């Protein structure tokens, strides 16, 4: 299985509950396809650099997950027809990025333990 980084821009005018539901549906597709969500990071509502589909603001979410390549095709097809999604980008991480990700995760885990 490969590790992927996925940035999703959702419609910012949606209420928080619908955004949470939309992200949950995306995670369900990953899990049902044999993947595993490693990290979810909601960056919140931000102004877009340029207008996309008549939207000037978007809700940004970062997902990092392990999944088989067939899952990516399913996700891309889902994003194209799922109305809350304004824009998305999926990147397969290479060995250097994976190593850096693991380093950052262990540092944040150690930092959390030292704060307790």
N, C-alpha and C positions, 0 to 999 in steps of 0.2 A: 504494500500500500504506500502511496505517496502522501506527502504532507502538503497541504494547500493553504494559501492565505486568500481570503475573500473579503473584499470591501463592498458593502451594499449601501446605496443611498436610497432611503425610503422617503415617501411623501411626508414633508414636515407638518402638513396641516392635519394629519391623522392624530387622534388622541393617543395617549401613552399606552392604553390597553390594547389598541389595535396594532401598534408598533410591536409590542411584546408578543402578541399573537402571531404576527407575520414572521418575526424572528424564530418563534417556536415552530412554525410550519417548516421553515427552512432547515432548522436543526433536525426535525423529524425525518425529512427526506434523506439527510446525511446518515442518520442512525439506521433507518430502515434499509438503506442500500449497503449496509455493512461497514459504515464509517464510524468515526469516533470524534466528537467535538472536543478539542483540547483547550480552546480559549474563546471566550466571547467578550468583546469590549465595545460597549456602546459609547460613542463619542458625543452623542447628542445632536441637537439641531444647530446647523451652521449655515452661513450664507454661502451659496455656490459661487464659484469663480466666474461662471457664465450661465446663462439661462439654459435649462434642459427641460424639454417638453413643457414649456411655459411655467416652469418652477424656478424661483430664485433662491429658495431655501430647501435644505434636505436634512434628514436624520441619518447620520453616518453610523455604521456598525461594522466592526471588524470581527471576522470569524477565522480561527485557525483550526484545521481539522485534518485527520487522517482519513483517506477514503480511496477506494479503487477508482481507476480512471473512468469506468462506466457511470459513476455517480456524477461526475462533472457534466456529462452530456445531459443527464436528467435535470440537474440544477439549472443549466443554461436554458433549457426548454421551459422550465418552470418560471424562471425570472422573466422571460420574454412575454408570458401571458399573465403574470401576477401583477395586478394593477398598482399595489402600493410601491413596487420597485420602480424607481426612476432610472437608475444606472447601477451597474455592477461590474466588478472586475475580479477574475479568479487567476491566481498565479501559483504555479507549482514551485515549491521551494527546492533549491538545490542543496547539496551537502554542506556548503559553507553557511547558508542561511539556517539550516536545521541545527547545526552545531551552535550558532549564535543564539538561536531560540532556546535551546536546552540550557546554555550558560545563563541567559537572562532569567529563565524560570527557576533555576537552582539558586541564583542570587536573591530573587524576590522571596523564595521560600525561606532561605536562611535569615533574611532581613525580618520577615514576619515572625519567625521563631524568637529572634533576639528582642523584638519589641514586647513580646508577651512576658 
